[in-house]
Amino acid sequence: MAIVIKPKKSETAAAVPTTSDIAVGEICINVTDQKIYTRKSDDSIVVIASTTAAGATLQQATAKAVTMAIALG
């Protein structure tokens, strides 16, 4: 049986998650901006992937974020 991973998402331009929106290691995708965010253990919110970063496609960025989220547990 396949496991569905459903990260939090936003379709609002320039919306960035806050520490109250996501837990440490959780990912959030801004579909409009094509950016993937996570919360670090120091409570900072960081972009871990975007389509503007190194020419990555959204699919590549999503795969990288999912791999990181699984590794962070």
CHARMM-style PDB file with segment names, atoms N, HN, CA, C and O in Angstrom:
ATOM      1  N   MET     1       0.843  -1.173   0.000  1.00  0.00      PROA
ATOM      2  CA  MET     1       0.000   0.000   0.000  1.00  0.00      PROA
ATOM      3  C   MET     1       0.894   1.245   0.000  1.00  0.00      PROA
ATOM      4  O   MET     1       1.862   1.322   0.756  1.00  0.00      PROA
ATOM      5  N   ALA     2       0.567   2.194  -0.834  1.00  0.00      PROA
ATOM      6  HN  ALA     2      -0.220   2.131  -1.448  1.00  0.00      PROA
ATOM      7  CA  ALA     2       1.341   3.426  -0.938  1.00  0.00      PROA
ATOM      8  C   ALA     2       1.062   4.336   0.248  1.00  0.00      PROA
ATOM      9  O   ALA     2      -0.052   4.379   0.770  1.00  0.00      PROA
ATOM     10  N   ILE     3       2.084   5.056   0.662  1.00  0.00      PROA
ATOM     11  HN  ILE     3       2.990   5.022   0.238  1.00  0.00      PROA
ATOM     12  CA  ILE     3       1.950   6.033   1.733  1.00  0.00      PROA
ATOM     13  C   ILE     3       1.875   7.411   1.094  1.00  0.00      PROA
ATOM     14  O   ILE     3       2.728   7.770   0.283  1.00  0.00      PROA
ATOM     15  N   VAL     4       0.870   8.173   1.453  1.00  0.00      PROA
ATOM     16  HN  VAL     4       0.177   7.881   2.112  1.00  0.00      PROA
ATOM     17  CA  VAL     4       0.698   9.515   0.920  1.00  0.00      PROA
ATOM     18  C   VAL     4       1.293  10.509   1.901  1.00  0.00      PROA
ATOM     19  O   VAL     4       0.917  10.539   3.073  1.00  0.00      PROA
ATOM     20  N   ILE     5       2.222  11.322   1.417  1.00  0.00      PROA
ATOM     21  HN  ILE     5       2.527  11.298   0.465  1.00  0.00      PROA
ATOM     22  CA  ILE     5       2.807  12.391   2.232  1.00  0.00      PROA
ATOM     23  C   ILE     5       2.155  13.685   1.773  1.00  0.00      PROA
ATOM     24  O   ILE     5       2.267  14.063   0.607  1.00  0.00      PROA
ATOM     25  N   LYS     6       1.478  14.361   2.684  1.00  0.00      PROA
ATOM     26  HN  LYS     6       1.387  14.054   3.632  1.00  0.00      PROA
ATOM     27  CA  LYS     6       0.743  15.565   2.334  1.00  0.00      PROA
ATOM     28  C   LYS     6       1.274  16.734   3.176  1.00  0.00      PROA
ATOM     29  O   LYS     6       0.795  16.968   4.286  1.00  0.00      PROA
ATOM     30  N   PRO     7       2.265  17.468   2.646  1.00  0.00      PROA
ATOM     31  CA  PRO     7       2.793  18.606   3.409  1.00  0.00      PROA
ATOM     32  C   PRO     7       1.803  19.757   3.434  1.00  0.00      PROA
ATOM     33  O   PRO     7       0.908  19.838   2.593  1.00  0.00      PROA
ATOM     34  N   LYS     8       1.971  20.643   4.401  1.00  0.00      PROA
ATOM     35  HN  LYS     8       2.698  20.577   5.084  1.00  0.00      PROA
ATOM     36  CA  LYS     8       1.148  21.843   4.435  1.00  0.00      PROA
ATOM     37  C   LYS     8       1.480  22.684   3.215  1.00  0.00      PROA
ATOM     38  O   LYS     8       2.591  22.613   2.691  1.00  0.00      PROA
ATOM     39  N   LYS     9       0.512  23.488   2.757  1.00  0.00      PROA
ATOM     40  HN  LYS     9      -0.391  23.547   3.183  1.00  0.00      PROA
ATOM     41  CA  LYS     9       0.760  24.285   1.565  1.00  0.00      PROA
ATOM     42  C   LYS     9       0.044  25.623   1.649  1.00  0.00      PROA
ATOM     43  O   LYS     9      -0.898  25.813   2.418  1.00  0.00      PROA
ATOM     44  N   SER    10       0.531  26.540   0.827  1.00  0.00      PROA
ATOM     45  HN  SER    10       1.296  26.386   0.202  1.00  0.00      PROA
ATOM     46  CA  SER    10      -0.093  27.849   0.675  1.00  0.00      PROA
ATOM     47  C   SER    10      -0.110  28.173  -0.805  1.00  0.00      PROA
ATOM     48  O   SER    10       0.796  27.787  -1.543  1.00  0.00      PROA
ATOM     49  N   GLU    11      -1.135  28.880  -1.239  1.00  0.00      PROA
ATOM     50  HN  GLU    11      -1.871  29.194  -0.640  1.00  0.00      PROA
ATOM     51  CA  GLU    11      -1.202  29.369  -2.608  1.00  0.00      PROA
ATOM     52  C   GLU    11      -1.236  30.884  -2.625  1.00  0.00      PROA
ATOM     53  O   GLU    11      -1.642  31.491  -3.616  1.00  0.00      PROA
ATOM     54  N   THR    12      -0.809  31.499  -1.525  1.00  0.00      PROA
ATOM     55  HN  THR    12      -0.479  31.006  -0.720  1.00  0.00      PROA
ATOM     56  CA  THR    12      -0.754  32.955  -1.400  1.00  0.00      PROA
ATOM     57  C   THR    12       0.659  33.425  -1.697  1.00  0.00      PROA
ATOM     58  O   THR    12       1.612  32.968  -1.065  1.00  0.00      PROA
ATOM     59  N   ALA    13       0.801  34.330  -2.650  1.00  0.00      PROA
ATOM     60  HN  ALA    13       0.027  34.701  -3.163  1.00  0.00      PROA
ATOM     61  CA  ALA    13       2.129  34.839  -3.027  1.00  0.00      PROA
ATOM     62  C   ALA    13       2.832  35.460  -1.823  1.00  0.00      PROA
ATOM     63  O   ALA    13       2.229  36.200  -1.046  1.00  0.00      PROA
ATOM     64  N   ALA    14       4.106  35.145  -1.688  1.00  0.00      PROA
ATOM     65  HN  ALA    14       4.596  34.544  -2.319  1.00  0.00      PROA
ATOM     66  CA  ALA    14       4.994  35.685  -0.649  1.00  0.00      PROA
ATOM     67  C   ALA    14       4.625  35.256   0.772  1.00  0.00      PROA
ATOM     68  O   ALA    14       5.159  35.811   1.733  1.00  0.00      PROA
ATOM     69  N   ALA    15       3.737  34.295   0.925  1.00  0.00      PROA
ATOM     70  HN  ALA    15       3.304  33.844   0.145  1.00  0.00      PROA
ATOM     71  CA  ALA    15       3.397  33.804   2.262  1.00  0.00      PROA
ATOM     72  C   ALA    15       4.507  32.887   2.764  1.00  0.00      PROA
ATOM     73  O   ALA    15       4.919  31.956   2.073  1.00  0.00      PROA
ATOM     74  N   VAL    16       4.983  33.163   3.974  1.00  0.00      PROA
ATOM     75  HN  VAL    16       4.648  33.920   4.536  1.00  0.00      PROA
ATOM     76  CA  VAL    16       6.041  32.373   4.601  1.00  0.00      PROA
ATOM     77  C   VAL    16       5.472  31.811   5.902  1.00  0.00      PROA
ATOM     78  O   VAL    16       4.863  32.555   6.671  1.00  0.00      PROA
ATOM     79  N   PRO    17       5.655  30.513   6.167  1.00  0.00      PROA
ATOM     80  CA  PRO    17       5.115  29.950   7.406  1.00  0.00      PROA
ATOM     81  C   PRO    17       5.812  30.534   8.634  1.00  0.00      PROA
ATOM     82  O   PRO    17       6.959  30.975   8.563  1.00  0.00      PROA
ATOM     83  N   THR    18       5.102  30.529   9.755  1.00  0.00      PROA
ATOM     84  HN  THR    18       4.171  30.171   9.813  1.00  0.00      PROA
ATOM     85  CA  THR    18       5.680  30.973  11.020  1.00  0.00      PROA
ATOM     86  C   THR    18       5.931  29.750  11.893  1.00  0.00      PROA
ATOM     87  O   THR    18       5.542  28.637  11.540  1.00  0.00      PROA
ATOM     88  N   THR    19       6.579  29.961  13.027  1.00  0.00      PROA
ATOM     89  HN  THR    19       6.895  30.865  13.314  1.00  0.00      PROA
ATOM     90  CA  THR    19       6.861  28.844  13.928  1.00  0.00      PROA
ATOM     91  C   THR    19       5.575  28.241  14.499  1.00  0.00      PROA
ATOM     92  O   THR    19       5.578  27.093  14.941  1.00  0.00      PROA
ATOM     93  N   SER    20       4.494  28.993  14.495  1.00  0.00      PROA
ATOM     94  HN  SER    20       4.492  29.927  14.136  1.00  0.00      PROA
ATOM     95  CA  SER    20       3.224  28.424  14.962  1.00  0.00      PROA
ATOM     96  C   SER    20       2.517  27.625  13.866  1.00  0.00      PROA
ATOM     97  O   SER    20       1.564  26.898  14.147  1.00  0.00      PROA
ATOM     98  N   ASP    21       2.980  27.756  12.612  1.00  0.00      PROA
ATOM     99  HN  ASP    21       3.754  28.346  12.383  1.00  0.00      PROA
ATOM    100  CA  ASP    21       2.372  27.029  11.494  1.00  0.00      PROA
ATOM    101  C   ASP    21       2.940  25.630  11.303  1.00  0.00      PROA
ATOM    102  O   ASP    21       2.210  24.711  10.931  1.00  0.00      PROA
ATOM    103  N   ILE    22       4.247  25.458  11.556  1.00  0.00      PROA
ATOM    104  HN  ILE    22       4.840  26.204  11.859  1.00  0.00      PROA
ATOM    105  CA  ILE    22       4.885  24.161  11.310  1.00  0.00      PROA
ATOM    106  C   ILE    22       5.790  23.772  12.474  1.00  0.00      PROA
ATOM    107  O   ILE    22       6.332  24.625  13.177  1.00  0.00      PROA
ATOM    108  N   ALA    23       5.938  22.470  12.655  1.00  0.00      PROA
ATOM    109  HN  ALA    23       5.497  21.777  12.084  1.00  0.00      PROA
ATOM    110  CA  ALA    23       6.799  21.924  13.708  1.00  0.00      PROA
ATOM    111  C   ALA    23       8.223  21.780  13.178  1.00  0.00      PROA
ATOM    112  O   ALA    23       8.445  21.856  11.969  1.00  0.00      PROA
ATOM    113  N   VAL    24       9.176  21.575  14.062  1.00  0.00      PROA
ATOM    114  HN  VAL    24       8.996  21.513  15.043  1.00  0.00      PROA
ATOM    115  CA  VAL    24      10.563  21.363  13.662  1.00  0.00      PROA
ATOM    116  C   VAL    24      10.636  20.153  12.730  1.00  0.00      PROA
ATOM    117  O   VAL    24      10.130  19.079  13.052  1.00  0.00      PROA
ATOM    118  N   GLY    25      11.275  20.341  11.569  1.00  0.00      PROA
ATOM    119  HN  GLY    25      11.686  21.214  11.307  1.00  0.00      PROA
ATOM    120  CA  GLY    25      11.428  19.269  10.589  1.00  0.00      PROA
ATOM    121  C   GLY    25      10.262  19.106   9.638  1.00  0.00      PROA
ATOM    122  O   GLY    25      10.377  18.394   8.640  1.00  0.00      PROA
ATOM    123  N   GLU    26       9.145  19.747   9.921  1.00  0.00      PROA
ATOM    124  HN  GLU    26       9.052  20.326  10.731  1.00  0.00      PROA
ATOM    125  CA  GLU    26       7.990  19.667   9.033  1.00  0.00      PROA
ATOM    126  C   GLU    26       8.221  20.565   7.818  1.00  0.00      PROA
ATOM    127  O   GLU    26       8.913  21.579   7.918  1.00  0.00      PROA
ATOM    128  N   ILE    27       7.652  20.202   6.687  1.00  0.00      PROA
ATOM    129  HN  ILE    27       7.090  19.379   6.606  1.00  0.00      PROA
ATOM    130  CA  ILE    27       7.818  21.028   5.497  1.00  0.00      PROA
ATOM    131  C   ILE    27       6.500  21.687   5.116  1.00  0.00      PROA
ATOM    132  O   ILE    27       5.418  21.196   5.437  1.00  0.00      PROA
ATOM    133  N   CYS    28       6.625  22.807   4.426  1.00  0.00      PROA
ATOM    134  HN  CYS    28       7.504  23.205   4.166  1.00  0.00      PROA
ATOM    135  CA  CYS    28       5.483  23.563   3.940  1.00  0.00      PROA
ATOM    136  C   CYS    28       5.835  24.066   2.540  1.00  0.00      PROA
ATOM    137  O   CYS    28       6.940  24.558   2.312  1.00  0.00      PROA
ATOM    138  N   ILE    29       4.910  23.942   1.622  1.00  0.00      PROA
ATOM    139  HN  ILE    29       4.012  23.543   1.807  1.00  0.00      PROA
ATOM    140  CA  ILE    29       5.158  24.345   0.241  1.00  0.00      PROA
ATOM    141  C   ILE    29       4.315  25.564  -0.098  1.00  0.00      PROA
ATOM    142  O   ILE    29       3.110  25.579   0.153  1.00  0.00      PROA
ATOM    143  N   ASN    30       4.945  26.587  -0.670  1.00  0.00      PROA
ATOM    144  HN  ASN    30       5.924  26.575  -0.875  1.00  0.00      PROA
ATOM    145  CA  ASN    30       4.209  27.708  -1.242  1.00  0.00      PROA
ATOM    146  C   ASN    30       4.144  27.442  -2.737  1.00  0.00      PROA
ATOM    147  O   ASN    30       5.131  27.614  -3.452  1.00  0.00      PROA
ATOM    148  N   VAL    31       2.985  27.026  -3.199  1.00  0.00      PROA
ATOM    149  HN  VAL    31       2.183  26.886  -2.618  1.00  0.00      PROA
ATOM    150  CA  VAL    31       2.805  26.607  -4.586  1.00  0.00      PROA
ATOM    151  C   VAL    31       3.000  27.785  -5.544  1.00  0.00      PROA
ATOM    152  O   VAL    31       3.617  27.632  -6.598  1.00  0.00      PROA
ATOM    153  N   THR    32       2.480  28.948  -5.183  1.00  0.00      PROA
ATOM    154  HN  THR    32       1.979  29.072  -4.327  1.00  0.00      PROA
ATOM    155  CA  THR    32       2.578  30.124  -6.048  1.00  0.00      PROA
ATOM    156  C   THR    32       4.026  30.561  -6.242  1.00  0.00      PROA
ATOM    157  O   THR    32       4.450  30.828  -7.366  1.00  0.00      PROA
ATOM    158  N   ASP    33       4.785  30.634  -5.148  1.00  0.00      PROA
ATOM    159  HN  ASP    33       4.440  30.417  -4.235  1.00  0.00      PROA
ATOM    160  CA  ASP    33       6.188  31.058  -5.212  1.00  0.00      PROA
ATOM    161  C   ASP    33       7.121  29.912  -5.580  1.00  0.00      PROA
ATOM    162  O   ASP    33       8.282  30.141  -5.918  1.00  0.00      PROA
ATOM    163  N   GLN    34       6.623  28.688  -5.518  1.00  0.00      PROA
ATOM    164  HN  GLN    34       5.680  28.502  -5.243  1.00  0.00      PROA
ATOM    165  CA  GLN    34       7.396  27.482  -5.782  1.00  0.00      PROA
ATOM    166  C   GLN    34       8.610  27.386  -4.854  1.00  0.00      PROA
ATOM    167  O   GLN    34       9.744  27.189  -5.290  1.00  0.00      PROA
ATOM    168  N   LYS    35       8.319  27.537  -3.543  1.00  0.00      PROA
ATOM    169  HN  LYS    35       7.398  27.697  -3.189  1.00  0.00      PROA
ATOM    170  CA  LYS    35       9.354  27.417  -2.512  1.00  0.00      PROA
ATOM    171  C   LYS    35       8.907  26.396  -1.473  1.00  0.00      PROA
ATOM    172  O   LYS    35       7.717  26.237  -1.203  1.00  0.00      PROA
ATOM    173  N   ILE    36       9.889  25.712  -0.901  1.00  0.00      PROA
ATOM    174  HN  ILE    36      10.856  25.842  -1.121  1.00  0.00      PROA
ATOM    175  CA  ILE    36       9.624  24.746   0.159  1.00  0.00      PROA
ATOM    176  C   ILE    36      10.374  25.205   1.407  1.00  0.00      PROA
ATOM    177  O   ILE    36      11.572  25.486   1.362  1.00  0.00      PROA
ATOM    178  N   TYR    37       9.652  25.275   2.511  1.00  0.00      PROA
ATOM    179  HN  TYR    37       8.679  25.047   2.548  1.00  0.00      PROA
ATOM    180  CA  TYR    37      10.202  25.765   3.779  1.00  0.00      PROA
ATOM    181  C   TYR    37      10.233  24.646   4.809  1.00  0.00      PROA
ATOM    182  O   TYR    37       9.495  23.667   4.700  1.00  0.00      PROA
ATOM    183  N   THR    38      11.097  24.800   5.813  1.00  0.00      PROA
ATOM    184  HN  THR    38      11.697  25.596   5.902  1.00  0.00      PROA
ATOM    185  CA  THR    38      11.087  23.936   6.979  1.00  0.00      PROA
ATOM    186  C   THR    38      11.443  24.768   8.202  1.00  0.00      PROA
ATOM    187  O   THR    38      11.976  25.871   8.087  1.00  0.00      PROA
ATOM    188  N   ARG    39      11.142  24.223   9.366  1.00  0.00      PROA
ATOM    189  HN  ARG    39      10.709  23.327   9.460  1.00  0.00      PROA
ATOM    190  CA  ARG    39      11.484  24.871  10.630  1.00  0.00      PROA
ATOM    191  C   ARG    39      12.657  24.122  11.240  1.00  0.00      PROA
ATOM    192  O   ARG    39      12.609  22.903  11.401  1.00  0.00      PROA
ATOM    193  N   LYS    40      13.713  24.857  11.579  1.00  0.00      PROA
ATOM    194  HN  LYS    40      13.752  25.848  11.449  1.00  0.00      PROA
ATOM    195  CA  LYS    40      14.896  24.261  12.195  1.00  0.00      PROA
ATOM    196  C   LYS    40      14.733  24.208  13.706  1.00  0.00      PROA
ATOM    197  O   LYS    40      13.832  24.840  14.256  1.00  0.00      PROA
ATOM    198  N   SER    41      15.593  23.465  14.374  1.00  0.00      PROA
ATOM    199  HN  SER    41      16.325  22.952  13.926  1.00  0.00      PROA
ATOM    200  CA  SER    41      15.499  23.314  15.829  1.00  0.00      PROA
ATOM    201  C   SER    41      15.768  24.610  16.585  1.00  0.00      PROA
ATOM    202  O   SER    41      15.421  24.727  17.760  1.00  0.00      PROA
ATOM    203  N   ASP    42      16.388  25.587  15.913  1.00  0.00      PROA
ATOM    204  HN  ASP    42      16.670  25.491  14.958  1.00  0.00      PROA
ATOM    205  CA  ASP    42      16.595  26.886  16.571  1.00  0.00      PROA
ATOM    206  C   ASP    42      15.403  27.827  16.334  1.00  0.00      PROA
ATOM    207  O   ASP    42      15.488  29.027  16.595  1.00  0.00      PROA
ATOM    208  N   ASP    43      14.299  27.267  15.839  1.00  0.00      PROA
ATOM    209  HN  ASP    43      14.230  26.293  15.626  1.00  0.00      PROA
ATOM    210  CA  ASP    43      13.043  27.971  15.559  1.00  0.00      PROA
ATOM    211  C   ASP    43      13.105  28.953  14.395  1.00  0.00      PROA
ATOM    212  O   ASP    43      12.245  29.826  14.274  1.00  0.00      PROA
ATOM    213  N   SER    44      14.112  28.816  13.540  1.00  0.00      PROA
ATOM    214  HN  SER    44      14.810  28.107  13.638  1.00  0.00      PROA
ATOM    215  CA  SER    44      14.142  29.648  12.338  1.00  0.00      PROA
ATOM    216  C   SER    44      13.417  28.910  11.212  1.00  0.00      PROA
ATOM    217  O   SER    44      13.423  27.681  11.147  1.00  0.00      PROA
ATOM    218  N   ILE    45      12.797  29.685  10.338  1.00  0.00      PROA
ATOM    219  HN  ILE    45      12.792  30.684  10.391  1.00  0.00      PROA
ATOM    220  CA  ILE    45      12.140  29.139   9.152  1.00  0.00      PROA
ATOM    221  C   ILE    45      13.070  29.382   7.982  1.00  0.00      PROA
ATOM    222  O   ILE    45      13.486  30.517   7.749  1.00  0.00      PROA
ATOM    223  N   VAL    46      13.405  28.331   7.239  1.00  0.00      PROA
ATOM    224  HN  VAL    46      13.068  27.409   7.428  1.00  0.00      PROA
ATOM    225  CA  VAL    46      14.355  28.459   6.136  1.00  0.00      PROA
ATOM    226  C   VAL    46      13.770  27.884   4.855  1.00  0.00      PROA
ATOM    227  O   VAL    46      12.954  26.963   4.883  1.00  0.00      PROA
ATOM    228  N   VAL    47      14.205  28.449   3.726  1.00  0.00      PROA
ATOM    229  HN  VAL    47      14.868  29.197   3.703  1.00  0.00      PROA
ATOM    230  CA  VAL    47      13.847  27.902   2.419  1.00  0.00      PROA
ATOM    231  C   VAL    47      14.820  26.767   2.136  1.00  0.00      PROA
ATOM    232  O   VAL    47      16.033  26.977   2.127  1.00  0.00      PROA
ATOM    233  N   ILE    48      14.301  25.574   1.907  1.00  0.00      PROA
ATOM    234  HN  ILE    48      13.316  25.404   1.914  1.00  0.00      PROA
ATOM    235  CA  ILE    48      15.188  24.453   1.603  1.00  0.00      PROA
ATOM    236  C   ILE    48      15.216  24.145   0.117  1.00  0.00      PROA
ATOM    237  O   ILE    48      16.081  23.409  -0.356  1.00  0.00      PROA
ATOM    238  N   ALA    49      14.259  24.715  -0.626  1.00  0.00      PROA
ATOM    239  HN  ALA    49      13.556  25.313  -0.242  1.00  0.00      PROA
ATOM    240  CA  ALA    49      14.254  24.519  -2.068  1.00  0.00      PROA
ATOM    241  C   ALA    49      13.358  25.555  -2.728  1.00  0.00      PROA
ATOM    242  O   ALA    49      12.350  25.980  -2.164  1.00  0.00      PROA
ATOM    243  N   SER    50      13.741  25.946  -3.922  1.00  0.00      PROA
ATOM    244  HN  SER    50      14.559  25.600  -4.381  1.00  0.00      PROA
ATOM    245  CA  SER    50      12.896  26.801  -4.748  1.00  0.00      PROA
ATOM    246  C   SER    50      13.276  26.586  -6.199  1.00  0.00      PROA
ATOM    247  O   SER    50      14.372  26.106  -6.489  1.00  0.00      PROA
ATOM    248  N   THR    51      12.391  26.932  -7.108  1.00  0.00      PROA
ATOM    249  HN  THR    51      11.500  27.322  -6.872  1.00  0.00      PROA
ATOM    250  CA  THR    51      12.694  26.740  -8.520  1.00  0.00      PROA
ATOM    251  C   THR    51      13.755  27.726  -8.987  1.00  0.00      PROA
ATOM    252  O   THR    51      14.370  27.523 -10.034  1.00  0.00      PROA
ATOM    253  N   THR    52      13.976  28.788  -8.223  1.00  0.00      PROA
ATOM    254  HN  THR    52      13.477  28.952  -7.372  1.00  0.00      PROA
ATOM    255  CA  THR    52      15.020  29.740  -8.594  1.00  0.00      PROA
ATOM    256  C   THR    52      16.386  29.318  -8.073  1.00  0.00      PROA
ATOM    257  O   THR    52      17.404  29.875  -8.484  1.00  0.00      PROA
ATOM    258  N   ALA    53      16.419  28.337  -7.168  1.00  0.00      PROA
ATOM    259  HN  ALA    53      15.592  27.885  -6.833  1.00  0.00      PROA
ATOM    260  CA  ALA    53      17.688  27.875  -6.605  1.00  0.00      PROA
ATOM    261  C   ALA    53      18.327  26.846  -7.530  1.00  0.00      PROA
ATOM    262  O   ALA    53      17.812  25.737  -7.676  1.00  0.00      PROA
ATOM    263  N   ALA    54      19.419  27.197  -8.139  1.00  0.00      PROA
ATOM    264  HN  ALA    54      19.837  28.098  -8.021  1.00  0.00      PROA
ATOM    265  CA  ALA    54      20.213  26.292  -8.974  1.00  0.00      PROA
ATOM    266  C   ALA    54      19.412  25.661 -10.105  1.00  0.00      PROA
ATOM    267  O   ALA    54      19.751  24.574 -10.574  1.00  0.00      PROA
ATOM    268  N   GLY    55      18.356  26.330 -10.546  1.00  0.00      PROA
ATOM    269  HN  GLY    55      18.080  27.213 -10.165  1.00  0.00      PROA
ATOM    270  CA  GLY    55      17.583  25.853 -11.685  1.00  0.00      PROA
ATOM    271  C   GLY    55      16.816  24.565 -11.441  1.00  0.00      PROA
ATOM    272  O   GLY    55      16.452  23.876 -12.395  1.00  0.00      PROA
ATOM    273  N   ALA    56      16.565  24.227 -10.188  1.00  0.00      PROA
ATOM    274  HN  ALA    56      16.861  24.786  -9.413  1.00  0.00      PROA
ATOM    275  CA  ALA    56      15.845  22.999  -9.873  1.00  0.00      PROA
ATOM    276  C   ALA    56      14.390  23.116 -10.302  1.00  0.00      PROA
ATOM    277  O   ALA    56      13.794  24.191 -10.232  1.00  0.00      PROA
ATOM    278  N   THR    57      13.833  22.017 -10.740  1.00  0.00      PROA
ATOM    279  HN  THR    57      14.317  21.144 -10.798  1.00  0.00      PROA
ATOM    280  CA  THR    57      12.412  22.004 -11.052  1.00  0.00      PROA
ATOM    281  C   THR    57      11.630  21.805  -9.767  1.00  0.00      PROA
ATOM    282  O   THR    57      12.194  21.390  -8.755  1.00  0.00      PROA
ATOM    283  N   LEU    58      10.350  22.094  -9.796  1.00  0.00      PROA
ATOM    284  HN  LEU    58       9.892  22.431 -10.619  1.00  0.00      PROA
ATOM    285  CA  LEU    58       9.518  21.907  -8.615  1.00  0.00      PROA
ATOM    286  C   LEU    58       9.509  20.440  -8.186  1.00  0.00      PROA
ATOM    287  O   LEU    58       9.518  20.146  -6.990  1.00  0.00      PROA
ATOM    288  N   GLN    59       9.491  19.518  -9.150  1.00  0.00      PROA
ATOM    289  HN  GLN    59       9.483  19.757 -10.121  1.00  0.00      PROA
ATOM    290  CA  GLN    59       9.496  18.094  -8.809  1.00  0.00      PROA
ATOM    291  C   GLN    59      10.795  17.712  -8.104  1.00  0.00      PROA
ATOM    292  O   GLN    59      10.769  16.949  -7.138  1.00  0.00      PROA
ATOM    293  N   GLN    60      11.935  18.235  -8.576  1.00  0.00      PROA
ATOM    294  HN  GLN    60      11.956  18.855  -9.361  1.00  0.00      PROA
ATOM    295  CA  GLN    60      13.216  17.943  -7.929  1.00  0.00      PROA
ATOM    296  C   GLN    60      13.251  18.540  -6.531  1.00  0.00      PROA
ATOM    297  O   GLN    60      13.721  17.906  -5.586  1.00  0.00      PROA
ATOM    298  N   ALA    61      12.753  19.755  -6.406  1.00  0.00      PROA
ATOM    299  HN  ALA    61      12.371  20.270  -7.173  1.00  0.00      PROA
ATOM    300  CA  ALA    61      12.743  20.420  -5.105  1.00  0.00      PROA
ATOM    301  C   ALA    61      11.847  19.676  -4.121  1.00  0.00      PROA
ATOM    302  O   ALA    61      12.208  19.513  -2.956  1.00  0.00      PROA
ATOM    303  N   THR    62      10.686  19.224  -4.580  1.00  0.00      PROA
ATOM    304  HN  THR    62      10.393  19.356  -5.527  1.00  0.00      PROA
ATOM    305  CA  THR    62       9.770  18.486  -3.721  1.00  0.00      PROA
ATOM    306  C   THR    62      10.396  17.169  -3.280  1.00  0.00      PROA
ATOM    307  O   THR    62      10.300  16.799  -2.109  1.00  0.00      PROA
ATOM    308  N   ALA    63      11.032  16.462  -4.200  1.00  0.00      PROA
ATOM    309  HN  ALA    63      11.110  16.762  -5.151  1.00  0.00      PROA
ATOM    310  CA  ALA    63      11.681  15.194  -3.859  1.00  0.00      PROA
ATOM    311  C   ALA    63      12.771  15.413  -2.808  1.00  0.00      PROA
ATOM    312  O   ALA    63      12.907  14.618  -1.878  1.00  0.00      PROA
ATOM    313  N   LYS    64      13.541  16.483  -2.954  1.00  0.00      PROA
ATOM    314  HN  LYS    64      13.431  17.129  -3.710  1.00  0.00      PROA
ATOM    315  CA  LYS    64      14.595  16.782  -1.990  1.00  0.00      PROA
ATOM    316  C   LYS    64      13.999  17.105  -0.625  1.00  0.00      PROA
ATOM    317  O   LYS    64      14.514  16.655   0.399  1.00  0.00      PROA
ATOM    318  N   ALA    65      12.922  17.879  -0.602  1.00  0.00      PROA
ATOM    319  HN  ALA    65      12.504  18.244  -1.434  1.00  0.00      PROA
ATOM    320  CA  ALA    65      12.298  18.249   0.660  1.00  0.00      PROA
ATOM    321  C   ALA    65      11.695  17.039   1.362  1.00  0.00      PROA
ATOM    322  O   ALA    65      11.810  16.909   2.581  1.00  0.00      PROA
ATOM    323  N   VAL    66      11.065  16.169   0.619  1.00  0.00      PROA
ATOM    324  HN  VAL    66      10.971  16.275  -0.371  1.00  0.00      PROA
ATOM    325  CA  VAL    66      10.470  14.965   1.209  1.00  0.00      PROA
ATOM    326  C   VAL    66      11.574  14.082   1.785  1.00  0.00      PROA
ATOM    327  O   VAL    66      11.429  13.549   2.885  1.00  0.00      PROA
ATOM    328  N   THR    67      12.658  13.926   1.064  1.00  0.00      PROA
ATOM    329  HN  THR    67      12.776  14.359   0.170  1.00  0.00      PROA
ATOM    330  CA  THR    67      13.786  13.143   1.563  1.00  0.00      PROA
ATOM    331  C   THR    67      14.327  13.740   2.850  1.00  0.00      PROA
ATOM    332  O   THR    67      14.623  13.012   3.799  1.00  0.00      PROA
ATOM    333  N   MET    68      14.459  15.064   2.889  1.00  0.00      PROA
ATOM    334  HN  MET    68      14.220  15.655   2.119  1.00  0.00      PROA
ATOM    335  CA  MET    68      14.962  15.726   4.095  1.00  0.00      PROA
ATOM    336  C   MET    68      13.981  15.560   5.257  1.00  0.00      PROA
ATOM    337  O   MET    68      14.403  15.303   6.385  1.00  0.00      PROA
ATOM    338  N   ALA    69      12.688  15.703   5.000  1.00  0.00      PROA
ATOM    339  HN  ALA    69      12.345  15.912   4.084  1.00  0.00      PROA
ATOM    340  CA  ALA    69      11.699  15.570   6.050  1.00  0.00      PROA
ATOM    341  C   ALA    69      11.694  14.162   6.635  1.00  0.00      PROA
ATOM    342  O   ALA    69      11.552  13.989   7.845  1.00  0.00      PROA
ATOM    343  N   ILE    70      11.851  13.163   5.779  1.00  0.00      PROA
ATOM    344  HN  ILE    70      11.967  13.304   4.796  1.00  0.00      PROA
ATOM    345  CA  ILE    70      11.906  11.782   6.250  1.00  0.00      PROA
ATOM    346  C   ILE    70      13.162  11.567   7.095  1.00  0.00      PROA
ATOM    347  O   ILE    70      13.114  10.896   8.126  1.00  0.00      PROA
ATOM    348  N   ALA    71      14.278  12.137   6.656  1.00  0.00      PROA
ATOM    349  HN  ALA    71      14.317  12.683   5.819  1.00  0.00      PROA
ATOM    350  CA  ALA    71      15.539  11.986   7.391  1.00  0.00      PROA
ATOM    351  C   ALA    71      15.467  12.674   8.757  1.00  0.00      PROA
ATOM    352  O   ALA    71      16.009  12.169   9.740  1.00  0.00      PROA
ATOM    353  N   LEU    72      14.796  13.826   8.812  1.00  0.00      PROA
ATOM    354  HN  LEU    72      14.355  14.236   8.014  1.00  0.00      PROA
ATOM    355  CA  LEU    72      14.679  14.574  10.078  1.00  0.00      PROA
ATOM    356  C   LEU    72      13.702  13.903  11.031  1.00  0.00      PROA
ATOM    357  O   LEU    72      13.730  14.143  12.238  1.00  0.00      PROA
ATOM    358  N   GLY    73      12.838  13.058  10.475  1.00  0.00      PROA
ATOM    359  HN  GLY    73      12.816  12.863   9.494  1.00  0.00      PROA
ATOM    360  CA  GLY    73      11.880  12.329  11.295  1.00  0.00      PROA
ATOM    361  C   GLY    73      10.768  13.198  11.711  1.00  0.00      PROA
ATOM    362  OT1 GLY    73       9.862  12.748  12.412  1.00  0.00      PROA
TER     363      GLY     73
END
